[in-house]
Amino acid sequence: MILDRISYQELFPNGNFANRRLGLEGSLSPGENPIEAWNEMRKIALEYQQTQAPIDFDECRGSKVVDVNPVNTTIQGIIEDIGNCTVVDEVNSLGVQVGLKAYSAIAEQYPDVKDAYLKKLQELTKIS
C-alpha cells in the first residue's frame, strides 16, 4: 500500500448542542511517518480551535468547579415575603390565611424565619 495523503477531522462542541467540525488534509513527504503527521495535524486543529472559540473542556465533561451560594433561596424568599406583609391576620374568600399568621408554622421550624416573623409581628402590632 502506498500512503501518500493524510487527513484529520475533529468535532468541537460550541455549547447548546452546536458543534464545529474542523478538518485538515495534506500530502505525506517521502519517508514521513504518517502517525507523526497525523499528530501534527491534530495539534494544528486544536490550536486553531482554541484561538477561534476556546472550549472549557472541564465544563464539557461536567467536572467544572463552581462556587455555590450557601443561602437557601427558599428560606430567603419566605423572609422577603414576611417583610412584605401588611396585616397580621387576614383570610381570603376561600378561608385561607394570607396575612402574617400564614407564616407562623414555618417560623417555628427555622430560626431565621422566626426572627423575621417576630420582627414583622412587632412592627405590625405597633401600627394597629
DSSP file (Angstrom, degrees, kcal/mol; ACC not computed):
  #  RESIDUE AA STRUCTURE BP1 BP2  ACC     N-H-->O    O-->H-N    N-H-->O    O-->H-N    TCO  KAPPA ALPHA  PHI   PSI    X-CA   Y-CA   Z-CA
    1    1 A M              0   0    0      0, 0.0     2,-0.6     0, 0.0     0, 0.0   0.000 360.0 360.0 360.0 138.3    0.0    0.0    0.0
    2    2 A I        -     0   0    0      2,-0.0     2,-0.8     0, 0.0     0, 0.0  -0.935 360.0-165.0-107.7 115.9    1.2    3.5   -0.8
    3    3 A L        +     0   0    0     -2,-0.6     3,-0.1     1,-0.1    24,-0.0  -0.881  29.3 145.7-101.9 108.1    0.1    6.0    1.7
    4    4 A D        +     0   0    0     -2,-0.8    24,-2.6     1,-0.1     2,-0.3   0.524  57.0  51.7-121.6  -9.4    0.6    9.5    0.3
    5    5 A R  E     -A   27   0A   0     22,-0.3     2,-0.3     2,-0.0    22,-0.2  -0.945  58.7-175.1-128.0 150.5   -2.3   11.6    1.6
    6    6 A I  E     -A   26   0A   0     20,-2.9    20,-3.1    -2,-0.3     2,-0.3  -0.993   0.6-172.8-143.4 146.8   -3.5   12.0    5.2
    7    7 A S  E     -A   25   0A   0     -2,-0.3     2,-0.4    18,-0.2    18,-0.2  -0.969   6.3-163.6-139.8 157.9   -6.4   13.8    6.8
    8    8 A Y  E     +A   24   0A   0     16,-2.8    16,-3.0    -2,-0.3     2,-0.3  -0.998   9.3 178.3-140.6 135.9   -7.6   14.7   10.3
    9    9 A Q  E     +A   23   0A   0     -2,-0.4     2,-0.3    14,-0.3    14,-0.2  -0.993   1.0 179.7-137.2 145.7  -11.1   15.8   11.4
   10   10 A E  E     -A   22   0A   0     12,-2.4    12,-2.8    -2,-0.3     2,-0.6  -0.996  23.0-136.2-145.1 145.4  -12.5   16.6   14.9
   11   11 A L  E     -A   21   0A   0     -2,-0.3    10,-0.2    10,-0.2    -2,-0.0  -0.899  22.7-162.8-101.6 120.2  -15.8   17.7   16.1
   12   12 A F  E     -A   20   0A   0      8,-3.5     8,-2.7    -2,-0.6     2,-0.3  -0.885  16.6-127.7-106.7 131.4  -15.7   20.5   18.7
   13   13 A P  E     -A   19   0A   0      0, 0.0     6,-0.3     0, 0.0     3,-0.1  -0.585  20.8-176.4 -75.5 136.8  -18.6   21.4   20.9
   14   14 A N  E     -     0   0A   0      4,-3.3     5,-0.2     1,-0.3     2,-0.1   0.326  50.7 -96.6-111.0   4.2  -19.6   25.1   20.9
   15   15 A G  E >  S+A   18   0A   0      3,-0.7     3,-1.9    45,-0.0    -1,-0.3  -0.045 101.1  58.1  95.9 157.9  -22.3   24.8   23.6
   16   16 A N  T 3  S-     0   0    0      1,-0.3     3,-0.1    -3,-0.1     0, 0.0   0.839 131.1 -63.6  52.2  38.1  -26.1   24.5   23.3
   17   17 A F  T 3  S+     0   0    0      1,-0.2     2,-0.4     0, 0.0    -1,-0.3   0.667 104.1 133.3  62.9  19.8  -25.6   21.2   21.4
   18   18 A A  E <   -A   15   0A   0     -3,-1.9    -4,-3.3     2,-0.0    -3,-0.7  -0.798  34.8-169.7 -98.0 144.1  -23.9   23.1   18.5
   19   19 A N  E     -A   13   0A   0     -2,-0.4     2,-0.4    -6,-0.3    -8,-0.0  -0.901  18.0-146.9-132.3 159.3  -20.7   21.7   17.1
   20   20 A R  E     -A   12   0A   0     -8,-2.7    -8,-3.5    -2,-0.3     2,-0.6  -0.997  12.5-150.9-126.1 126.5  -17.9   22.8   14.7
   21   21 A R  E     -A   11   0A   0     -2,-0.4     2,-0.5   -10,-0.2   -10,-0.2  -0.870  15.6-173.2 -98.5 125.2  -16.2   20.2   12.5
   22   22 A L  E     +A   10   0A   0    -12,-2.8   -12,-2.4    -2,-0.6     2,-0.3  -0.968   7.0 176.1-120.0 130.6  -12.6   21.1   11.7
   23   23 A G  E     -A    9   0A   0     -2,-0.5     2,-0.3   -14,-0.2   -14,-0.3  -0.971  15.2-165.8-138.5 152.0  -10.6   19.1    9.3
   24   24 A L  E     -A    8   0A   0    -16,-3.0   -16,-2.8    -2,-0.3     2,-0.4  -0.965   5.2-170.7-131.4 148.7   -7.1   19.2    7.6
   25   25 A E  E     +A    7   0A   0     -2,-0.3     2,-0.3   -18,-0.2   -18,-0.2  -0.999  15.3 156.2-140.1 141.7   -5.8   17.3    4.7
   26   26 A G  E     -A    6   0A   0    -20,-3.1   -20,-2.9    -2,-0.4     2,-0.4  -0.959  38.0-103.2-156.1 172.4   -2.3   17.0    3.4
   27   27 A S  E     -A    5   0A   0     -2,-0.3     2,-0.3   -22,-0.2   -22,-0.3  -0.826  34.6-124.2-102.7 141.9    0.3   15.0    1.4
   28   28 A L        -     0   0    0    -24,-2.6     3,-0.1    -2,-0.4     5,-0.0  -0.664  20.9-127.4 -84.7 138.4    3.0   13.0    3.1
   29   29 A S    >   -     0   0    0     -2,-0.3     3,-2.4     1,-0.1     2,-0.1  -0.493  46.5 -79.6 -74.8 153.7    6.6   13.7    2.2
   30   30 A P  T 3  S+     0   0    0      0, 0.0    -1,-0.1     0, 0.0     3,-0.1  -0.368 119.7   8.8 -56.9 127.8    8.6   10.6    1.1
   31   31 A G  T 3  S+     0   0    0      1,-0.3     2,-0.2    -2,-0.1    -2,-0.0   0.418  92.8 144.1  82.2  -0.7    9.6    8.7    4.2
   32   32 A E    <   -     0   0    0     -3,-2.4    -1,-0.3     1,-0.1    -4,-0.1  -0.510  56.6-116.2 -74.3 138.1    7.4   10.9    6.5
   33   33 A N     >  -     0   0    0     -2,-0.2     4,-2.2     1,-0.2     5,-0.2  -0.622  17.7-150.3 -74.0 119.3    5.9    9.0    9.4
   34   34 A P  H  > S+     0   0    0      0, 0.0     4,-2.6     0, 0.0     5,-0.2   0.854  95.3  53.9 -61.0 -35.8    2.0    9.1    9.0
   35   35 A I  H  > S+     0   0    0      2,-0.2     4,-2.6     1,-0.2     5,-0.2   0.932 110.0  46.1 -65.5 -44.9    1.4    8.9   12.7
   36   36 A E  H  > S+     0   0    0      2,-0.2     4,-2.0     1,-0.2    -1,-0.2   0.899 113.7  49.6 -63.9 -39.9    3.6   11.9   13.4
   37   37 A A  H  X S+     0   0    0     -4,-2.2     4,-2.2     2,-0.2    -2,-0.2   0.910 111.2  49.2 -64.0 -42.6    2.0   13.8   10.5
   38   38 A W  H  X S+     0   0    0     -4,-2.6     4,-2.4     1,-0.2    -2,-0.2   0.923 110.6  50.1 -63.4 -44.5   -1.5   13.0   11.9
   39   39 A N  H  X S+     0   0    0     -4,-2.6     4,-2.2     1,-0.2    -1,-0.2   0.869 109.6  51.8 -62.0 -36.7   -0.5   14.1   15.4
   40   40 A E  H  X S+     0   0    0     -4,-2.0     4,-2.3     2,-0.2    -1,-0.2   0.902 109.2  49.8 -66.9 -40.3    0.9   17.4   13.9
   41   41 A M  H  X S+     0   0    0     -4,-2.2     4,-2.5     2,-0.2    -2,-0.2   0.908 110.3  50.6 -62.9 -41.4   -2.4   18.0   12.1
   42   42 A R  H  X S+     0   0    0     -4,-2.4     4,-2.6     2,-0.2    -2,-0.2   0.920 109.3  50.9 -62.1 -43.7   -4.3   17.3   15.3
   43   43 A K  H  X S+     0   0    0     -4,-2.2     4,-2.4     1,-0.2    -2,-0.2   0.908 110.6  49.0 -60.3 -43.6   -2.1   19.8   17.2
   44   44 A I  H  X S+     0   0    0     -4,-2.3     4,-2.4     2,-0.2    -1,-0.2   0.915 111.6  49.5 -62.7 -43.8   -2.8   22.5   14.5
   45   45 A A  H  X S+     0   0    0     -4,-2.5     4,-2.5     2,-0.2    -2,-0.2   0.912 111.9  47.7 -63.3 -43.8   -6.6   21.9   14.6
   46   46 A L  H  X S+     0   0    0     -4,-2.6     4,-2.3     2,-0.2    -1,-0.2   0.911 112.2  48.9 -65.2 -42.2   -6.6   22.1   18.4
   47   47 A E  H  X S+     0   0    0     -4,-2.4     4,-1.4    -5,-0.2    -2,-0.2   0.915 112.6  48.6 -63.1 -42.3   -4.6   25.3   18.4
   48   48 A Y  H  X S+     0   0    0     -4,-2.4     4,-1.9     1,-0.2     3,-0.3   0.933 110.9  50.0 -63.0 -45.7   -6.8   26.9   15.8
   49   49 A Q  H  X S+     0   0    0     -4,-2.5     4,-2.9     1,-0.2    -1,-0.2   0.908 108.2  53.0 -60.1 -42.7  -10.0   25.9   17.7
   50   50 A Q  H  < S+     0   0    0     -4,-2.3    -1,-0.2     1,-0.2    -2,-0.2   0.805 111.4  46.3 -66.7 -28.3   -8.7   27.4   20.9
   51   51 A T  H  < S+     0   0    0     -4,-1.4    -1,-0.2    -3,-0.3    -2,-0.2   0.803 119.5  39.6 -81.5 -28.7   -7.9   30.8   19.2
   52   52 A Q  H  < S-     0   0    0     -4,-1.9    -2,-0.2     1,-0.2    -3,-0.2   0.904 140.1  -5.3 -87.2 -45.2  -11.3   30.9   17.4
   53   53 A A  S  < S-     0   0    0     -4,-2.9    -1,-0.2    -5,-0.2    -2,-0.2  -0.631  77.5-142.9-152.5  83.4  -13.7   29.6   20.1
   54   54 A P        -     0   0    0      0, 0.0     2,-0.5     0, 0.0    -4,-0.1  -0.169  14.1-144.0 -55.0 141.2  -12.0   28.4   23.2
   55   55 A I        -     0   0    0      4,-0.0     2,-1.2   -40,-0.0     3,-0.1  -0.905   8.4-143.0-110.0 132.6  -13.5   25.3   24.8
   56   56 A D     >  -     0   0    0     -2,-0.5     4,-1.9     1,-0.2     3,-0.5  -0.788  20.3-173.2 -90.7  93.3  -13.7   24.8   28.6
   57   57 A F  H  > S+     0   0    0     -2,-1.2     4,-1.8     1,-0.2     6,-0.2   0.808  80.2  58.4 -63.0 -30.5  -13.2   21.0   28.4
   58   58 A D  H  >>S+     0   0    0      1,-0.2     5,-2.7     2,-0.2     6,-0.6   0.903 107.0  48.3 -63.9 -39.4  -13.8   20.7   32.2
   59   59 A E  H >45S+     0   0    0     -3,-0.5     3,-0.8     4,-0.2    -2,-0.2   0.897 109.4  52.4 -66.8 -39.5  -17.3   22.2   31.7
   60   60 A C  H 3<5S+     0   0    0     -4,-1.9    -1,-0.2     1,-0.3    -2,-0.2   0.854 110.0  49.1 -63.7 -34.2  -18.0   19.9   28.7
   61   61 A R  H 3<5S-     0   0    0     -4,-1.8    -1,-0.3    -5,-0.2    -2,-0.2   0.571 114.4-118.6 -80.8  -8.7  -17.0   16.9   30.9
   62   62 A G  T <<5S+     0   0    0     -3,-0.8    -3,-0.2    -4,-0.5    -2,-0.1   0.721  87.2 109.1  78.7  21.1  -19.3   18.1   33.7
   63   63 A S      < +     0   0    0     -5,-2.7     2,-0.2    -6,-0.2    -4,-0.2   0.173  35.8 132.5-115.8  18.1  -16.4   18.5   36.1
   64   64 A K        -     0   0    0     -6,-0.6     2,-0.5    -5,-0.1    -8,-0.0  -0.513  53.7-132.4 -72.9 134.1  -16.2   22.3   36.3
   65   65 A V        +     0   0    0     -2,-0.2     2,-0.3     2,-0.0    -1,-0.1  -0.761  31.0 177.3 -89.0 126.8  -15.9   23.5   39.9
   66   66 A V        -     0   0    0     -2,-0.5     2,-0.3     0, 0.0     0, 0.0  -0.943  33.0-109.3-128.1 151.1  -18.2   26.4   40.7
   67   67 A D        -     0   0    0     -2,-0.3     2,-0.5     1,-0.0    -2,-0.0  -0.624  31.5-148.1 -77.1 135.6  -18.9   28.3   43.8
   68   68 A V        -     0   0    0     -2,-0.3    -1,-0.0     2,-0.0     0, 0.0  -0.909  15.2-123.8-108.3 130.7  -22.3   27.6   45.3
   69   69 A N        -     0   0    0     -2,-0.5    -2,-0.0     1,-0.2     0, 0.0  -0.611  16.9-152.5 -72.8 119.1  -24.2   30.3   47.2
   70   70 A P        +     0   0    0      0, 0.0     2,-0.3     0, 0.0    -1,-0.2   0.584  61.6 109.1 -73.2  -7.8  -24.9   28.8   50.6
   71   71 A V  S    S-     0   0    0      1,-0.1     2,-0.9     2,-0.0    -2,-0.1  -0.524  73.3-129.3 -72.0 129.1  -28.0   30.9   51.1
   72   72 A N     >  -     0   0    0     -2,-0.3     4,-2.7     1,-0.2     5,-0.2  -0.697  18.3-160.7 -76.8 108.3  -31.2   28.8   50.9
   73   73 A T  H  > S+     0   0    0     -2,-0.9     4,-2.4     1,-0.2    -1,-0.2   0.781  87.1  57.9 -67.2 -25.5  -33.2   30.9   48.4
   74   74 A T  H  > S+     0   0    0      2,-0.2     4,-2.0     1,-0.2    -1,-0.2   0.953 111.2  40.7 -67.2 -48.2  -36.5   29.3   49.5
   75   75 A I  H  > S+     0   0    0      2,-0.2     4,-2.4     1,-0.2    -2,-0.2   0.913 115.5  52.3 -64.0 -42.4  -36.0   30.4   53.1
   76   76 A Q  H  X S+     0   0    0     -4,-2.7     4,-2.2     1,-0.2    -2,-0.2   0.899 108.6  51.1 -61.6 -39.5  -34.7   33.8   51.9
   77   77 A G  H  X S+     0   0    0     -4,-2.4     4,-2.4     2,-0.2    -1,-0.2   0.887 109.1  50.3 -63.8 -39.6  -37.8   34.1   49.7
   78   78 A I  H  X S+     0   0    0     -4,-2.0     4,-2.5     2,-0.2    -2,-0.2   0.910 109.5  51.1 -64.8 -42.0  -40.0   33.4   52.7
   79   79 A I  H  X S+     0   0    0     -4,-2.4     4,-2.0     1,-0.2    -2,-0.2   0.902 110.5  49.3 -62.8 -40.4  -38.2   36.0   54.8
   80   80 A E  H  X S+     0   0    0     -4,-2.2     4,-1.0     2,-0.2    -2,-0.2   0.905 110.3  51.0 -64.1 -41.3  -38.7   38.5   52.0
   81   81 A D  H >X S+     0   0    0     -4,-2.4     4,-0.5     1,-0.2     3,-0.5   0.898 108.1  52.1 -63.1 -39.9  -42.4   37.7   51.8
   82   82 A I  H >< S+     0   0    0     -4,-2.5     3,-1.3     1,-0.2    -1,-0.2   0.919 106.3  54.6 -60.9 -42.3  -42.7   38.1   55.5
   83   83 A G  H 3< S+     0   0    0     -4,-2.0    -1,-0.2     1,-0.3    -2,-0.2   0.754 106.1  53.2 -62.2 -24.3  -41.1   41.6   55.1
   84   84 A N  H << S+     0   0    0     -4,-1.0    -1,-0.3    -3,-0.5    -2,-0.2   0.517  81.8 117.0 -89.0  -6.3  -43.8   42.5   52.5
   85   85 A C    <<  -     0   0    0     -3,-1.3     3,-0.1    -4,-0.5    14,-0.1  -0.326  38.4-177.9 -64.1 143.8  -46.8   41.6   54.8
   86   86 A T        +     0   0    0      1,-0.2     2,-0.3    38,-0.0    -1,-0.1   0.520  65.2  41.5-118.3 -12.8  -49.1   44.5   55.7
   87   87 A V        -     0   0    0     11,-0.1    13,-2.2     1,-0.1     3,-0.2  -0.965  61.3-146.8-135.9 153.5  -51.5   42.8   58.0
   88   88 A V  S    S+     0   0    0     -2,-0.3    13,-2.4     1,-0.3     2,-0.5   0.921  89.1  24.2 -82.6 -47.7  -51.2   40.2   60.8
   89   89 A D  S    S+     0   0    0     10,-0.2     2,-0.3    11,-0.2    -1,-0.3  -0.930  71.7 143.1-130.4 107.6  -54.5   38.3   60.4
   90   90 A E        -     0   0    0     -2,-0.5     8,-3.4    -3,-0.2     9,-1.2  -0.987  25.3-162.4-145.8 134.6  -56.3   38.2   57.1
   91   91 A V  B     -B   97   0B   0     -2,-0.3     6,-0.2     6,-0.3    -2,-0.0  -0.951  16.4-136.8-117.6 134.4  -58.3   35.4   55.5
   92   92 A N    >   -     0   0    0      4,-2.6     3,-2.0    -2,-0.4    -1,-0.0  -0.148  40.7 -84.6 -80.2-176.8  -59.2   35.3   51.8
   93   93 A S  T 3  S+     0   0    0      1,-0.3    -1,-0.1     2,-0.1    -2,-0.0   0.675 129.1  55.9 -65.6 -17.6  -62.6   34.3   50.4
   94   94 A L  T 3  S-     0   0    0      2,-0.1    -1,-0.3     0, 0.0     3,-0.1   0.416 120.2-107.1 -92.8   1.0  -61.5   30.6   50.5
   95   95 A G  S <  S+     0   0    0     -3,-2.0     2,-0.4     1,-0.3    -2,-0.1   0.654  73.3 141.5  84.0  15.8  -60.8   30.8   54.2
   96   96 A V        -     0   0    0      1,-0.0    -4,-2.6     2,-0.0     2,-0.3  -0.779  57.0-116.0 -95.8 133.0  -57.0   30.6   53.7
   97   97 A Q  B     +B   91   0B   0     -2,-0.4    -6,-0.3    -6,-0.2    -8,-0.0  -0.500  39.5 166.5 -66.5 125.8  -54.8   32.7   55.9
   98   98 A V        +     0   0    0     -8,-3.4    -7,-0.2    -2,-0.3    -1,-0.2   0.347  49.1  84.7-122.2   0.8  -53.0   35.3   53.8
   99   99 A G  S >  S-     0   0    0     -9,-1.2     3,-1.8   -11,-0.1   -11,-0.2  -0.119 105.3 -73.1 -88.4-167.6  -51.7   37.6   56.5
  100  100 A L  G >  S+     0   0    0    -13,-2.2     3,-2.3     1,-0.3   -11,-0.2   0.814 125.1  71.3 -58.8 -32.2  -48.5   37.3   58.5
  101  101 A K  G >  S+     0   0    0    -13,-2.4     3,-1.6     1,-0.3     4,-0.4   0.708  79.7  76.3 -60.1 -19.1  -50.1   34.4   60.5
  102  102 A A  G <  S+     0   0    0     -3,-1.8    -1,-0.3     1,-0.3     4,-0.3   0.726  96.2  49.2 -62.9 -19.9  -49.7   32.3   57.4
  103  103 A Y  G <> S+     0   0    0     -3,-2.3     4,-1.9    -4,-0.2    -1,-0.3   0.360  80.8  98.2-100.4   4.4  -46.0   32.0   58.2
  104  104 A S  H <> S+     0   0    0     -3,-1.6     4,-1.0     1,-0.2    -1,-0.2   0.886  82.2  49.4 -64.2 -40.1  -46.4   31.1   61.9
  105  105 A A  H >> S+     0   0    0     -4,-0.4     4,-0.6    -3,-0.2     3,-0.5   0.928 114.1  43.6 -67.2 -44.8  -45.9   27.3   61.4
  106  106 A I  H >> S+     0   0    0     -4,-0.3     4,-1.4     1,-0.2     3,-0.8   0.804 105.7  63.9 -71.4 -26.8  -42.7   27.6   59.3
  107  107 A A  H 3< S+     0   0    0     -4,-1.9     7,-0.4     1,-0.2    -1,-0.2   0.810  98.1  56.1 -65.0 -28.4  -41.4   30.3   61.7
  108  108 A E  H << S+     0   0    0     -4,-1.0    -1,-0.2    -3,-0.5    -2,-0.2   0.736 108.5  47.7 -74.1 -21.7  -41.3   27.6   64.4
  109  109 A Q  H << S+     0   0    0     -3,-0.8    -2,-0.2    -4,-0.6    -1,-0.2   0.767 111.8  45.9 -90.4 -28.1  -39.1   25.4   62.2
  110  110 A Y     X  -     0   0    0     -4,-1.4     4,-2.6     1,-0.1    -1,-0.2  -0.962  64.3-152.6-125.7 119.2  -36.4   27.9   61.1
  111  111 A P  H  > S+     0   0    0      0, 0.0     4,-2.4     0, 0.0     5,-0.2   0.861  97.9  52.1 -57.6 -39.4  -34.7   30.3   63.4
  112  112 A D  H  > S+     0   0    0      1,-0.2     4,-1.8     2,-0.2     5,-0.1   0.901 112.3  45.9 -65.1 -39.5  -34.0   32.9   60.6
  113  113 A V  H  > S+     0   0    0      2,-0.2     4,-2.9     1,-0.2    -1,-0.2   0.897 110.8  53.7 -68.7 -40.0  -37.7   32.8   59.6
  114  114 A K  H  X S+     0   0    0     -4,-2.6     4,-2.9    -7,-0.4     5,-0.3   0.906 107.2  51.1 -62.3 -41.5  -38.8   33.1   63.2
  115  115 A D  H  X S+     0   0    0     -4,-2.4     4,-2.1     1,-0.2    -1,-0.2   0.932 113.5  44.2 -60.3 -45.8  -36.6   36.2   63.7
  116  116 A A  H  X S+     0   0    0     -4,-1.8     4,-2.4     2,-0.2    -2,-0.2   0.896 113.9  51.6 -65.4 -40.2  -38.1   37.9   60.7
  117  117 A Y  H  X S+     0   0    0     -4,-2.9     4,-2.7     2,-0.2    -2,-0.2   0.939 112.0  44.6 -61.9 -49.3  -41.6   36.8   61.7
  118  118 A L  H  X S+     0   0    0     -4,-2.9     4,-2.4     2,-0.2    -1,-0.2   0.883 113.1  51.4 -65.7 -38.2  -41.3   38.2   65.2
  119  119 A K  H  X S+     0   0    0     -4,-2.1     4,-2.1    -5,-0.3    -1,-0.2   0.929 113.9  43.5 -63.3 -45.2  -39.8   41.4   64.0
  120  120 A K  H  X S+     0   0    0     -4,-2.4     4,-2.9     2,-0.2     5,-0.2   0.884 112.0  53.8 -69.3 -37.7  -42.6   41.9   61.5
  121  121 A L  H  X S+     0   0    0     -4,-2.7     4,-2.3     2,-0.2    -2,-0.2   0.933 110.3  46.8 -60.0 -46.0  -45.3   40.9   64.0
  122  122 A Q  H  X S+     0   0    0     -4,-2.4     4,-1.4     1,-0.2    -2,-0.2   0.911 113.3  49.4 -62.6 -42.5  -43.9   43.5   66.4
  123  123 A E  H  X S+     0   0    0     -4,-2.1     4,-1.2     1,-0.2    -2,-0.2   0.918 113.8  44.6 -62.7 -45.1  -43.8   46.1   63.6
  124  124 A L  H  X S+     0   0    0     -4,-2.9     4,-1.5     1,-0.2    -1,-0.2   0.825 110.7  53.1 -73.8 -30.8  -47.4   45.4   62.5
  125  125 A T  H  < S+     0   0    0     -4,-2.3    -1,-0.2    -5,-0.2    -2,-0.2   0.782 106.3  54.1 -76.0 -25.0  -48.9   45.3   66.0
  126  126 A K  H  < S+     0   0    0     -4,-1.4    -1,-0.2    -5,-0.2    -2,-0.2   0.850 107.8  51.3 -69.8 -35.0  -47.3   48.8   66.8
  127  127 A I  H  <        0   0    0     -4,-1.2    -2,-0.2     1,-0.2    -1,-0.2   0.887 360.0 360.0 -68.9 -40.1  -49.1   50.2   63.7
  128  128 A S     <        0   0    0     -4,-1.5    -1,-0.2     0, 0.0    -2,-0.1   0.470 360.0 360.0 -64.9 360.0  -52.5   48.9   64.6
